[in-house]
Amino acid sequence: MAGVGSRAASVVFENVTKIYGRNVVAVNDVSLRIEPGRLVTLLGPSGCGKTTTLRMIAGLEMASKGRILIGDKDVTTLPATDRDVSMVFQSYALFPHMTVLENVSYGLKFSGYSRTETRDRAMAGLSLVGLDGYGGRLPSELSGGQQQRVAVARALVLEPEVLLFDEPLSNLDAKLRRHVREEIREIQQKLGLTVVYVTHDQEEALAVSDEIVVMKNAAIAQIGPPRALYDAPADTFVADFIGEANLIGCEVLSVAGEMAEVAVAGVRHRLPARGLKPGRATLALRPSRIRLVEGEGLAATVEKVTYVGPRMEYTLAGDFGRIFAVSDNVDTPYRAGDAVTVGLAASGPVLVPDAR
């Protein structure tokens, strides 16, 4: 198992298109490069093409146009059996009649290892995912999180060049999802694996990824590290999809160098222009970065108050429209009907182009 990271390979898509039937375009002219040893997440709404992209890496779907390379090898036309990749499925796909050890050993039996070496590698895989002593159990005797770890161990023991995850946490409850995603990230970093990970959960993507590929309508909307996508979304679609955003109208009054002066409901504010010119524009405000302040800002009224334990959630209304805000102050919350002022912090709002 120690050699896994050294086998990590890059994944390259060169103008890849996937068409089903005569004219159903599932992936449209996608080009991207995933560096060895990185965890890259394909993120987007249902039907955007992320799972089809993953399945083309695996060889479970064939590209209609373009090239796919794993390492320096062109795998575009190779079947799944001839690609050095392993996939962890949403359903785990464990054999119910086999023990945990037999499930993890299954793929190794076809790899030319002796019985002793197969067993040793499977035991090492279980140890890696924290399941020492569970080898004799059946999948039905495990929790959902433990079954997921068995599926990960089964993929890892094959020492693939690329490890693929298809919505791996969607069957787990919220608390367990957080725990298992941390384990997956820790294993990936420890072994230096190249991982391509598909999810529709924005928080999950932000938590585990080196880079995120946001997909929309079968194409790439934006690629970048989690913080870059959160702080500088390419357009209103990415702003709204990554971590949620309030999108409100504004007017770019003037641009000087890289800075713009904007007006929002009569309040002026300076912030990076991000290539926009004077005229109507859209401002993205993250709920967690909205500050209710004394003094200058956007006048608003609290319409709705919700207590969710560690924080308060507010719906605020004003001349700018309605926005959603959160606050850690649960001891002295605002009440519905309260007049408040929304402060425009220097690092809070960001100008975003409209999505195409």
One Martini backbone bead per residue (centre of mass of N, CA, C, O) as a GRO file, in nm:
protein
  356
    1MET     BB    1   0.051   0.066  -0.010
    2ALA     BB    2   0.302   0.267  -0.029
    3GLY     BB    3   0.275   0.303  -0.366
    4VAL     BB    4   0.033   0.476  -0.448
    5GLY     BB    5   0.133   0.775  -0.489
    6SER     BB    6   0.347   0.700  -0.719
    7ARG     BB    7   0.088   0.629  -0.924
    8ALA     BB    8  -0.008   0.892  -0.970
    9ALA     BB    9  -0.222   1.057  -1.207
   10SER     BB   10  -0.318   1.221  -1.465
   11VAL     BB   11  -0.600   1.416  -1.604
   12VAL     BB   12  -0.717   1.450  -1.950
   13PHE     BB   13  -0.912   1.685  -2.134
   14GLU     BB   14  -0.985   1.705  -2.498
   15ASN     BB   15  -1.256   1.809  -2.623
   16VAL     BB   16  -1.504   1.671  -2.473
   17THR     BB   17  -1.775   1.465  -2.599
   18LYS     BB   18  -2.121   1.366  -2.511
   19ILE     BB   19  -2.352   1.162  -2.700
   20TYR     BB   20  -2.689   1.080  -2.703
   21GLY     BB   21  -2.774   0.961  -2.968
   22ARG     BB   22  -2.840   1.233  -3.171
   23ASN     BB   23  -2.883   1.511  -2.940
   24VAL     BB   24  -2.768   1.435  -2.647
   25VAL     BB   25  -2.587   1.656  -2.448
   26ALA     BB   26  -2.381   1.582  -2.169
   27VAL     BB   27  -2.099   1.674  -2.301
   28ASN     BB   28  -1.932   2.000  -2.389
   29ASP     BB   29  -1.627   2.066  -2.469
   30VAL     BB   30  -1.414   1.944  -2.254
   31SER     BB   31  -1.140   2.104  -2.070
   32LEU     BB   32  -0.890   1.937  -1.859
   33ARG     BB   33  -0.663   1.934  -1.562
   34ILE     BB   34  -0.534   1.675  -1.348
   35GLU     BB   35  -0.327   1.649  -1.104
   36PRO     BB   36  -0.121   1.478  -0.933
   37GLY     BB   37  -0.247   1.433  -0.605
   38ARG     BB   38  -0.539   1.538  -0.650
   39LEU     BB   39  -0.851   1.685  -0.541
   40VAL     BB   40  -1.131   1.670  -0.762
   41THR     BB   41  -1.439   1.840  -0.808
   42LEU     BB   42  -1.757   1.763  -0.935
   43LEU     BB   43  -1.993   2.032  -0.972
   44GLY     BB   44  -2.357   2.018  -0.970
   45PRO     BB   45  -2.639   1.984  -1.101
   46SER     BB   46  -2.864   1.805  -1.224
   47GLY     BB   47  -2.756   1.732  -1.556
   48CYS     BB   48  -2.454   1.869  -1.609
   49GLY     BB   49  -2.218   1.607  -1.642
   50LYS     BB   50  -2.046   1.484  -1.403
   51THR     BB   51  -2.099   1.174  -1.420
   52THR     BB   52  -2.017   1.137  -1.714
   53THR     BB   53  -1.727   1.228  -1.674
   54LEU     BB   54  -1.650   1.006  -1.474
   55ARG     BB   55  -1.727   0.761  -1.660
   56MET     BB   56  -1.510   0.833  -1.875
   57ILE     BB   57  -1.268   0.778  -1.696
   58ALA     BB   58  -1.355   0.474  -1.631
   59GLY     BB   59  -1.503   0.346  -1.907
   60LEU     BB   60  -1.835   0.346  -1.897
   61GLU     BB   61  -1.787   0.576  -2.105
   62MET     BB   62  -1.777   0.711  -2.432
   63ALA     BB   63  -1.643   0.926  -2.630
   64SER     BB   64  -1.743   1.111  -2.912
   65LYS     BB   65  -1.520   1.333  -2.849
   66GLY     BB   66  -1.196   1.343  -2.819
   67ARG     BB   67  -0.962   1.328  -2.533
   68ILE     BB   68  -0.821   1.079  -2.300
   69LEU     BB   69  -0.589   1.107  -2.024
   70ILE     BB   70  -0.368   0.884  -1.836
   71GLY     BB   71  -0.125   1.041  -1.809
   72ASP     BB   72   0.033   0.935  -2.117
   73LYS     BB   73  -0.239   0.783  -2.178
   74ASP     BB   74  -0.456   0.685  -2.423
   75VAL     BB   75  -0.811   0.604  -2.321
   76THR     BB   76  -1.061   0.665  -2.500
   77THR     BB   77  -1.106   0.340  -2.612
   78LEU     BB   78  -1.091   0.213  -2.340
   79PRO     BB   79  -1.183   0.000  -2.126
   80ALA     BB   80  -1.219  -0.040  -1.793
   81THR     BB   81  -1.020  -0.296  -1.771
   82ASP     BB   82  -0.772  -0.101  -1.911
   83ARG     BB   83  -0.787   0.078  -1.653
   84ASP     BB   84  -0.616   0.252  -1.378
   85VAL     BB   85  -0.903   0.231  -1.202
   86SER     BB   86  -1.117   0.331  -0.928
   87MET     BB   87  -1.455   0.280  -0.785
   88VAL     BB   88  -1.687   0.462  -0.581
   89PHE     BB   89  -2.005   0.404  -0.499
   90GLN     BB   90  -2.305   0.507  -0.380
   91SER     BB   91  -2.393   0.188  -0.305
   92TYR     BB   92  -2.095   0.033  -0.275
   93ALA     BB   93  -2.121  -0.271  -0.390
   94LEU     BB   94  -2.156  -0.507  -0.197
   95PHE     BB   95  -2.122  -0.836  -0.097
   96PRO     BB   96  -2.345  -0.990   0.114
   97HIS     BB   97  -2.203  -1.296   0.127
   98MET     BB   98  -1.949  -1.145   0.208
   99THR     BB   99  -1.698  -1.056   0.365
  100VAL     BB  100  -1.504  -0.796   0.419
  101LEU     BB  101  -1.240  -0.932   0.325
  102GLU     BB  102  -1.358  -1.046   0.059
  103ASN     BB  103  -1.434  -0.776  -0.065
  104VAL     BB  104  -1.143  -0.650  -0.062
  105SER     BB  105  -1.012  -0.906  -0.225
  106TYR     BB  106  -1.151  -0.943  -0.498
  107GLY     BB  107  -0.965  -0.781  -0.703
  108LEU     BB  108  -0.691  -0.930  -0.628
  109LYS     BB  109  -0.754  -1.215  -0.760
  110PHE     BB  110  -0.694  -1.067  -1.062
  111SER     BB  111  -0.365  -0.970  -0.998
  112GLY     BB  112  -0.154  -1.221  -0.920
  113TYR     BB  113  -0.179  -1.289  -0.629
  114SER     BB  114  -0.136  -1.440  -0.361
  115ARG     BB  115  -0.310  -1.540  -0.094
  116THR     BB  116  -0.132  -1.400   0.116
  117GLU     BB  117  -0.107  -1.121  -0.025
  118THR     BB  118  -0.406  -1.063  -0.044
  119ARG     BB  119  -0.458  -1.062   0.261
  120ASP     BB  120  -0.249  -0.845   0.342
  121ARG     BB  121  -0.369  -0.616   0.169
  122ALA     BB  122  -0.654  -0.619   0.291
  123MET     BB  123  -0.567  -0.562   0.581
  124ALA     BB  124  -0.429  -0.292   0.515
  125GLY     BB  125  -0.686  -0.155   0.408
  126LEU     BB  126  -0.851  -0.173   0.671
  127SER     BB  127  -0.650  -0.015   0.845
  128LEU     BB  128  -0.660   0.253   0.681
  129VAL     BB  129  -0.994   0.273   0.755
  130GLY     BB  130  -1.042   0.158   1.057
  131LEU     BB  131  -1.102  -0.195   1.029
  132ASP     BB  132  -0.990  -0.352   1.245
  133GLY     BB  133  -1.157  -0.663   1.303
  134TYR     BB  134  -1.386  -0.672   1.045
  135GLY     BB  135  -1.335  -0.913   0.834
  136GLY     BB  136  -1.572  -1.128   0.944
  137ARG     BB  137  -1.790  -0.955   0.850
  138LEU     BB  138  -2.086  -0.846   0.736
  139PRO     BB  139  -2.236  -0.584   0.586
  140SER     BB  140  -2.502  -0.605   0.770
  141GLU     BB  141  -2.303  -0.549   1.039
  142LEU     BB  142  -2.288  -0.256   0.932
  143SER     BB  143  -2.261   0.056   0.890
  144GLY     BB  144  -2.268   0.295   0.658
  145GLY     BB  145  -1.979   0.403   0.713
  146GLN     BB  146  -1.840   0.123   0.706
  147GLN     BB  147  -1.920   0.045   0.419
  148GLN     BB  148  -1.775   0.281   0.285
  149ARG     BB  149  -1.488   0.194   0.382
  150VAL     BB  150  -1.483  -0.074   0.234
  151ALA     BB  151  -1.503   0.048  -0.050
  152VAL     BB  152  -1.239   0.206  -0.026
  153ALA     BB  153  -1.050  -0.033   0.032
  154ARG     BB  154  -1.108  -0.190  -0.232
  155ALA     BB  155  -0.986   0.037  -0.410
  156LEU     BB  156  -0.699   0.082  -0.279
  157VAL     BB  157  -0.562  -0.210  -0.312
  158LEU     BB  158  -0.519  -0.157  -0.634
  159GLU     BB  159  -0.350   0.091  -0.688
  160PRO     BB  160  -0.444   0.339  -0.842
  161GLU     BB  161  -0.407   0.616  -1.042
  162VAL     BB  162  -0.728   0.647  -1.008
  163LEU     BB  163  -0.982   0.783  -0.793
  164LEU     BB  164  -1.337   0.728  -0.774
  165PHE     BB  165  -1.628   0.936  -0.684
  166ASP     BB  166  -1.989   0.866  -0.647
  167GLU     BB  167  -2.163   1.000  -0.428
  168PRO     BB  168  -2.050   0.869  -0.135
  169LEU     BB  169  -2.255   1.035   0.098
  170SER     BB  170  -2.575   1.025   0.033
  171ASN     BB  171  -2.648   0.775   0.252
  172LEU     BB  172  -2.579   0.973   0.478
  173ASP     BB  173  -2.575   1.142   0.743
  174ALA     BB  174  -2.464   1.447   0.830
  175LYS     BB  175  -2.255   1.366   1.050
  176LEU     BB  176  -2.123   1.130   0.888
  177ARG     BB  177  -2.037   1.284   0.640
  178ARG     BB  178  -1.823   1.457   0.780
  179HIS     BB  179  -1.645   1.222   0.880
  180VAL     BB  180  -1.592   1.072   0.605
  181ARG     BB  181  -1.471   1.309   0.445
  182GLU     BB  182  -1.223   1.336   0.631
  183GLU     BB  183  -1.112   1.053   0.572
  184ILE     BB  184  -1.076   1.077   0.268
  185ARG     BB  185  -0.884   1.318   0.276
  186GLU     BB  186  -0.664   1.188   0.452
  187ILE     BB  187  -0.596   0.953   0.262
  188GLN     BB  188  -0.527   1.117   0.011
  189GLN     BB  189  -0.289   1.275   0.142
  190LYS     BB  190  -0.120   1.037   0.253
  191LEU     BB  191  -0.103   0.887  -0.052
  192GLY     BB  192  -0.123   1.077  -0.307
  193LEU     BB  193  -0.391   1.090  -0.460
  194THR     BB  194  -0.591   1.063  -0.739
  195VAL     BB  195  -0.900   1.250  -0.726
  196VAL     BB  196  -1.239   1.199  -0.834
  197TYR     BB  197  -1.528   1.399  -0.736
  198VAL     BB  198  -1.878   1.357  -0.687
  199THR     BB  199  -2.114   1.633  -0.636
  200HIS     BB  200  -2.399   1.845  -0.501
  201ASP     BB  201  -2.235   1.935  -0.243
  202GLN     BB  202  -2.093   2.223  -0.152
  203GLU     BB  203  -1.965   2.167   0.125
  204GLU     BB  204  -1.814   1.914   0.045
  205ALA     BB  205  -1.638   2.043  -0.174
  206LEU     BB  206  -1.501   2.258   0.008
  207ALA     BB  207  -1.373   2.044   0.217
  208VAL     BB  208  -1.199   1.833   0.002
  209SER     BB  209  -1.069   2.031  -0.206
  210ASP     BB  210  -0.839   2.163  -0.431
  211GLU     BB  211  -1.055   2.147  -0.665
  212ILE     BB  212  -1.321   2.299  -0.864
  213VAL     BB  213  -1.576   2.181  -1.093
  214VAL     BB  214  -1.809   2.375  -1.242
  215MET     BB  215  -2.125   2.270  -1.368
  216LYS     BB  216  -2.316   2.359  -1.677
  217ASN     BB  217  -2.477   2.245  -1.930
  218ALA     BB  218  -2.219   2.039  -2.006
  219ALA     BB  219  -2.024   2.254  -1.875
  220ILE     BB  220  -1.783   2.484  -1.779
  221ALA     BB  221  -1.793   2.753  -1.549
  222GLN     BB  222  -1.561   2.674  -1.322
  223ILE     BB  223  -1.216   2.687  -1.202
  224GLY     BB  224  -1.099   2.614  -0.859
  225PRO     BB  225  -1.045   2.694  -0.564
  226PRO     BB  226  -1.262   2.724  -0.315
  227ARG     BB  227  -1.202   3.024  -0.231
  228ALA     BB  228  -1.215   3.148  -0.515
  229LEU     BB  229  -1.514   3.069  -0.572
  230TYR     BB  230  -1.633   3.213  -0.322
  231ASP     BB  231  -1.493   3.510  -0.362
  232ALA     BB  232  -1.473   3.470  -0.712
  233PRO     BB  233  -1.710   3.445  -0.900
  234ALA     BB  234  -1.781   3.437  -1.239
  235ASP     BB  235  -2.096   3.425  -1.166
  236THR     BB  236  -2.420   3.392  -1.066
  237PHE     BB  237  -2.422   3.084  -1.062
  238VAL     BB  238  -2.173   3.034  -0.883
  239ALA     BB  239  -2.256   3.211  -0.647
  240ASP     BB  240  -2.524   3.046  -0.586
  241PHE     BB  241  -2.392   2.749  -0.571
  242ILE     BB  242  -2.156   2.851  -0.390
  243GLY     BB  243  -2.272   2.882  -0.069
  244GLU     BB  244  -2.453   3.089  -0.129
  245ALA     BB  245  -2.645   3.383  -0.250
  246ASN     BB  246  -2.708   3.721  -0.268
  247LEU     BB  247  -2.888   3.879  -0.535
  248ILE     BB  248  -2.830   4.220  -0.623
  249GLY     BB  249  -2.894   4.518  -0.741
  250CYS     BB  250  -2.685   4.754  -0.928
  251GLU     BB  251  -2.461   5.046  -0.976
  252VAL     BB  252  -2.210   5.139  -1.186
  253LEU     BB  253  -2.063   5.450  -1.175
  254SER     BB  254  -1.744   5.377  -1.152
  255VAL     BB  255  -1.401   5.338  -1.293
  256ALA     BB  256  -1.074   5.288  -1.120
  257GLY     BB  257  -0.914   5.068  -1.246
  258GLU     BB  258  -0.996   4.807  -1.011
  259MET     BB  259  -1.218   5.009  -0.916
  260ALA     BB  260  -1.554   5.048  -0.784
  261GLU     BB  261  -1.852   5.241  -0.790
  262VAL     BB  262  -2.147   5.177  -0.605
  263ALA     BB  263  -2.511   5.143  -0.608
  264VAL     BB  264  -2.736   5.064  -0.321
  265ALA     BB  265  -3.012   5.191  -0.234
  266GLY     BB  266  -2.829   5.476  -0.206
  267VAL     BB  267  -2.562   5.321  -0.152
  268ARG     BB  268  -2.220   5.354  -0.130
  269HIS     BB  269  -1.948   5.152  -0.289
  270ARG     BB  270  -1.626   4.997  -0.267
  271LEU     BB  271  -1.490   4.774  -0.526
  272PRO     BB  272  -1.406   4.538  -0.724
  273ALA     BB  273  -1.469   4.529  -1.071
  274ARG     BB  274  -1.406   4.270  -1.248
  275GLY     BB  275  -1.441   4.412  -1.554
  276LEU     BB  276  -1.652   4.613  -1.512
  277LYS     BB  277  -1.885   4.847  -1.619
  278PRO     BB  278  -2.075   5.090  -1.642
  279GLY     BB  279  -2.379   4.998  -1.484
  280ARG     BB  280  -2.558   4.738  -1.460
  281ALA     BB  281  -2.562   4.504  -1.176
  282THR     BB  282  -2.427   4.243  -0.956
  283LEU     BB  283  -2.461   4.152  -0.612
  284ALA     BB  284  -2.281   3.948  -0.381
  285LEU     BB  285  -2.413   3.802  -0.071
  286ARG     BB  286  -2.314   3.649   0.201
  287PRO     BB  287  -2.473   3.540   0.477
  288SER     BB  288  -2.205   3.526   0.668
  289ARG     BB  289  -2.122   3.850   0.572
  290ILE     BB  290  -2.352   3.974   0.716
  291ARG     BB  291  -2.394   4.294   0.879
  292LEU     BB  292  -2.541   4.418   1.167
  293VAL     BB  293  -2.555   4.772   1.210
  294GLU     BB  294  -2.439   5.075   1.300
  295GLY     BB  295  -2.536   5.308   1.073
  296GLU     BB  296  -2.416   5.271   0.774
  297GLY     BB  297  -2.648   5.146   0.517
  298LEU     BB  298  -2.894   4.911   0.472
  299ALA     BB  299  -3.218   4.931   0.490
  300ALA     BB  300  -3.412   4.713   0.713
  301THR     BB  301  -3.637   4.430   0.764
  302VAL     BB  302  -3.750   4.190   0.972
  303GLU     BB  303  -3.936   3.902   0.864
  304LYS     BB  304  -3.753   3.646   0.957
  305VAL     BB  305  -3.711   3.394   1.225
  306THR     BB  306  -3.447   3.140   1.287
  307TYR     BB  307  -3.377   2.865   1.495
  308VAL     BB  308  -3.067   2.630   1.464
  309GLY     BB  309  -2.882   2.669   1.735
  310PRO     BB  310  -2.582   2.801   1.639
  311ARG     BB  311  -2.800   2.989   1.485
  312MET     BB  312  -2.928   3.255   1.300
  313GLU     BB  313  -3.210   3.324   1.080
  314TYR     BB  314  -3.263   3.574   0.818
  315THR     BB  315  -3.514   3.781   0.677
  316LEU     BB  316  -3.460   4.058   0.459
  317ALA     BB  317  -3.604   4.388   0.391
  318GLY     BB  318  -3.588   4.617   0.102
  319ASP     BB  319  -3.508   4.812  -0.169
  320PHE     BB  320  -3.325   4.556  -0.271
  321GLY     BB  321  -3.503   4.341  -0.124
  322ARG     BB  322  -3.417   4.006  -0.050
  323ILE     BB  323  -3.242   3.853   0.230
  324PHE     BB  324  -3.000   3.624   0.362
  325ALA     BB  325  -2.910   3.564   0.711
  326VAL     BB  326  -2.646   3.511   0.953
  327SER     BB  327  -2.602   3.434   1.316
  328ASP     BB  328  -2.426   3.369   1.625
  329ASN     BB  329  -2.643   3.535   1.779
  330VAL     BB  330  -2.859   3.365   2.019
  331ASP     BB  331  -2.916   3.555   2.276
  332THR     BB  332  -2.981   3.844   2.093
  333PRO     BB  333  -3.216   3.853   1.895
  334TYR     BB  334  -3.402   3.930   1.652
  335ARG     BB  335  -3.715   4.055   1.539
  336ALA     BB  336  -3.991   4.071   1.393
  337GLY     BB  337  -3.984   4.416   1.264
  338ASP     BB  338  -3.710   4.501   1.281
  339ALA     BB  339  -3.479   4.753   1.249
  340VAL     BB  340  -3.204   4.750   1.015
  341THR     BB  341  -2.845   4.737   0.926
  342VAL     BB  342  -2.659   4.680   0.634
  343GLY     BB  343  -2.335   4.607   0.601
  344LEU     BB  344  -2.057   4.692   0.379
  345ALA     BB  345  -1.803   4.509   0.354
  346ALA     BB  346  -1.497   4.480   0.210
  347SER     BB  347  -1.521   4.135   0.196
  348GLY     BB  348  -1.816   4.073   0.106
  349PRO     BB  349  -1.892   4.197  -0.153
  350VAL     BB  350  -1.954   4.101  -0.509
  351LEU     BB  351  -1.899   4.128  -0.833
  352VAL     BB  352  -2.119   3.990  -1.097
  353PRO     BB  353  -2.177   3.837  -1.364
  354ASP     BB  354  -2.390   3.722  -1.572
  355ALA     BB  355  -2.520   3.445  -1.672
  356ARG     BB  356  -2.526   3.256  -1.980
   0.00000   0.00000   0.00000
